[in-house]
Amino acid sequence: MPPCARCVSKSAPVPARSVPTVSALYGATPAAAAPSTSCRRPQPMLDLAQQQAARGAQQALRPLRFPRLTGLLGKALAVSYRLTGKHRYDDFRLEHVHGVPLLVTPSVFNPKIPRTGAFLAAQLDARQVPSDAEVLDMGTGSGVCAIFAARHARRVVAVDINPAAVRCAGINARLNQLEHRIEVRTGDLFAPVADERFDLITFNPPFLCGAPRSDRDRAWRSMDVAERFAAELSSHLKPGGAGLVVLSTFGNAQIFLEQLRHRGFAISVLAERRFLNERLAVFRLEPSRLWYRA
């Protein structure tokens, strides 16, 4: 999938810290780099007040028209990636997302090529992230959403199950001079923040249902992440807090919405965008009083 044109800045600022210098602090150099239970769909539990919002959420991820054409376009894009080298995940790439420099290290999810990371990061402005907010960036990958949130928030915790991603996020926090606001931790979903609550929780989840074959594949594939994320989200939100999750028509994204409805979350569409071969949407998640656990 090609990068979003809005995500490329023509006059990106030069970072005060160089990529090689910051990478060396984390041991990330080309010489040193190394490479549930079910996906079942629950029965949604909707009351009358939620039905209209549920229909809007489903509409945002409705199937694309002309699936054969979009399939052919997807194959053509895959070929173009191979010709330009963008398909490689076991390489170092310097990307710019909305003018922000990001080093993507081997085995780490690139926020621009699948577009979801850059799209979610674009929503993290002062309206969504107050200056006194504490933010959890789940599945941080390169740290793109943590960095955009940290430009407004008081504190950001960035979590990823892939140790290479945690190191990559740390590099990018320092590269953008935000290491004083961003703390990176390794772990599975909410395990690294077991007793903590946040004003905002962001998540760019794996869309495909299946057992991941490697740490890199965890960014794409899971057996029960949707179920576990929905089950634990409310217990890690402060009163009045919310979650933001980006989903795509690529894969099994509807499972996330069904799990969140099952847990009583109010779901609204914050932003959506259509491309030739997929549709993206950022959903705002607010726990209902009935399900909120104080």
N, C-alpha and C positions, 0 to 999 in steps of 0.2 A: 504494500500500500504506500503511495507516495506521501511525502510530508505535506502538511497543510501549508499553503502559501502564506497564511497569516503568521505562521510560526517562524518564519525566516526574516530576520532583521537585515535590512540593507546597510545599516550603519551601526552594527553592534559595537558596544564599548569594549575597549581593550582591558582585560582584567588586570588589577594591580599586582596579582600574583601569577607567575607563569605556571603553565600546566606541568612541565617537567619537574620544577622545584617542589610543587605541592605533591605531585604523585610520588616523588622519591621519599617524602616524609612518611608515606603509607606503604612503602615497598612495592608500589605499583609501577613497575617498569617492564618493557617488553621482555627483558631477560628474566625477570622474576615472576612474571604472570603465569598462572596455571589454569590450565583450563578450570478412611472412614468406612466412612463405612458405606456410603451410597450417594448416588446422584438422584435419588428419587424426588418426585415432585409432590409436596404436601397439598392437601386440600385448603385453598385460601379461606381465611376466616374474616369476612368483610361485613361491616355494618353498613347501613344505608348512607351514612355520611361519607364513607370512604369510597363508595362505588364510582362516583364521578371522577375522583382523582385516580383511581385504579385504571379506568378506561383511558385517561390521558397518558398515564405511564405506558400502558400497552401500545397506544398509538405511536408513541415516540420510538418504539422498537418494532414497529410493524414490518413485515417482510418487504424487501425491495421488489419493485415491479421488474418484469423482464429478467427473471433469475438466470436464464441461459446467457443473456448478454452480459450481465454483471459477472457471471462466472468466467466468461472469456476475457473480460477486462482484468479480472483478478489474475488470471494466468499470464496475461501480457505484462502486468506490473511485476509479477514474480520474475519473469525473464529479464525485465529491465533492471531489477535489483541485482541479479547475478552479473549482468554486463557492467554495472557500475560498482560492484563490490558491496552494496548496501545489505546484502543478505547475510554477510558475515557477522556472527556474534562473538567469535573468538579473535577479536582484533580490537585495537584502540581506535576510537573515533572521537573527534572533537566536534560537538554539535552546538548550535545556538538556537535556543528556544525563546522567542520574543526578546532577542537581544542578550539573553543570559547565557554565558558560556558553560558548557557541561562536557566533562570528559566521560565517555562511556567505555568502560573497561571490559575485558573478555568475560563472557557468560552473563552479562548484565543487560536487562531489558532496555532497549533504546526508545526514549520517549517520543521521538519524532517519526520513526519509520512506521510503527503501528498507529501513530497519531493520538492514541488515547491519553498518554501522559501529558502531552503538550496541551490537549484540549481541556483536561481537568485543571492543569496549572493556570490556564488562562482565566478561569473563573475565580481564582483566589485573590480577589481584590479587597479593598478596605470594607466593602459592604458585607462580605462573607467572613472576613477575618478582622475582628476589632483589635485595637492596639494592645489591649490587656488580655487577649485570648491565649489559652494554652491549647496547642494543636497536636494531634497524633496523626502521622502520615503512615498508614498501613501499607505494607508491600512497597516500600519507598523506591526500590530499584536504584536508579542513578541519583535519586534525591531531588528530582525536579520539582515535585509538589511541596516538599519540605522547604526548599529554597524560596519558592514563591510565597508560601505562607509566612516564612520567617521575615520577609520584608515588611510585614504588618504586625505579626503576633509577638507577644512577649516571650514565648517559649514554644519550641517544637521538638517533639520526640519522633524520630524516624526509625521504623522497624522493618526488618526484612529477614526471611528465613535463609536467604542465600548470603553466606559470609562475604562473597565477592561483591555483592550489591551493597552491603553495609560499609565495606571499605570504600567503594566507589562514591557513595553518598557523603562519606566523611571528606573525601578529596574535594568534592564539589562544594561542600559547605565552606571549606577553607579557601578554595579558589575564589569564591564569591564573598569572602570576608564575613561569613555569617556563622562561623563555628561557635561564637559566644551565645547564639540563640538556638542552635540545633544540636541535639544529642542523638547519636546513632546507637542502636542496639540490635543485637542478633536474636532472633527467636521466631516462633510460629504464632502468627496472629496476635492475640492479646497476652500471650504468656509473658513477654518482657515487661508488661505494664499491669501486672496482676491486680494491684491495689490502687490504681490511679484512675482519675476521671479527667475528661477534657471538654473544652467548649466546642471543639470541632474535630471530627475524625474523617479523614479523607482516605479513599481506597480506590485503587485501579486494579481490580481483581483478575484472576485467571478466568477466561470465558469458556474454556473447553472442559468437558467432563471426561475424566480418565486419570489413571495413575501417572504422575510425572516420571519421566525417565532419567532426569538429572536435575541439579539445582537450577540450571537455566530454564528447564522445562516447567518448573514450578510457577513461572510467571505466566504460563499459558494454560496449564492443565491442573485439575484437582479433583478429588473424589467427594469432598464434603466441606470445602471452604465456605460455600454459600450458606449452608446450614449452621455452621459454627459461628460465622461472622454475625448472622442475624440473631443467634441465640445470646451472644455476649455483648452486642453493641450497646444496648440501653444501660447495662451495668457499668459502662465506662464513659458515659456522658454525664456531665454536670447538669443540674436543673436548667432547663432552657437551651441545652446543647443540641447539636444536630450532626448528622453525618452527610458526607457527600461521596457518592459513588458514581463512577463513569462506566457505562455499559455500551455494548455494541451489538449490532445485528449479526456479527460474526460469532458463531459458537452458540452456547446455551445460556445466554444472558438472562432470559426470562426466569430461569430458576432462582436467580437472586431476588427478583421482584416478588416471586411467589413466597419465598422463605421470609422476606421482610414483612409482607402482608400477614403471613401466618403468625408473626410475632407482634402484630398490632401496630406497626409503624405507619404513620401518615407519610405518603410518598408524593412528591410534586416534582415536576420537570423544571430544573433550573436553566438548562441550556440544551440545545440540540443542533446538530448539523448533519447534513446529508452529503455524502460523496457518491461517486459513480458506483462503487462496489460495496458500500456499507453506510450505515446510519449510526451516529454516535449521540448519546444523551447523558447529561449529568443530572442525577436525581438527588434531591434534598430529602433526608430521612429524619423524621421527628417522632420520638416515642410517644405513644398515647399515655394518658395518666393511668389508665388501667394496667398497662404493662410496665410502667416505669418502676424500677426497684430503688427505693431510697437507701 
